[in-house]
Amino acid sequence: MKNASQWSNVVAAISAILFSTTAHALSPGPIGSSFVNNGGSFDANFGNDSVSVTPFEDHYTFSAVPPMFGGGGLSVVSGFTLAGFNVRFDSLELWDVTSASIVATGNIVAGEFLGFANFPSLISGNDYDIVVNGGLNSGFAGGSYSGNISIAPIPEPETYAMLLAGLLVVGFAARWRQAPDQQACAV
């Protein structure tokens, strides 16, 4: 089992390197199948490499499935050239589509070319929508941006049950080992 885990980490690292060094078309839409389990978090990339209208509103949808419903964060950053950043962000939001409520509102910082948001736990089984609003900066006919969402896993109840059972076994073993020592002291 440990070998399989190590291999999955190696495969995840190689795919992350390949993804970051090769050109992939990025466009709005579902990102649910893009999530990668990195052990400590579930991560997915999103973005748009063909922003051509101002203003724009892009949507990226996914569902929270166990154990992918802990808290997390998301971020976006504008593409850039020697002339500067080509996209500006007006807002970054995470919506719970199932309950029609906003989960997180992003902060747009550093001259409007960078945005980030943190969010509390997601609800298992609910559908979510990342909404990115913005436009092209002056002097640019086109642009791009990329983003990332990272969600912490929450262990399932079976995991807690196994932890409790393990602690009980360790406790009984410690108690059993102390019993002969106490008898020797009494003599």
Buried (B, 14 or more C-beta within 10 A) or exposed (E): EEEEEEEBEEEBEEEBEEEEEEEEEBEBEEBBEBBBBBEEBBBBBBBBBEBEEBEBEBBBBBBBBEBBBBBBBBBBBBBBEEEEBBBBBBBBBBBBBEEEEEBBEBEBEEEBBBBBBEBEBBEBEBBBBBBBBBBBBEEBEEBBBBBBBBBBBBEEEEEEEEEEEEEEEEEEEEEEEEEEEEEEEEE
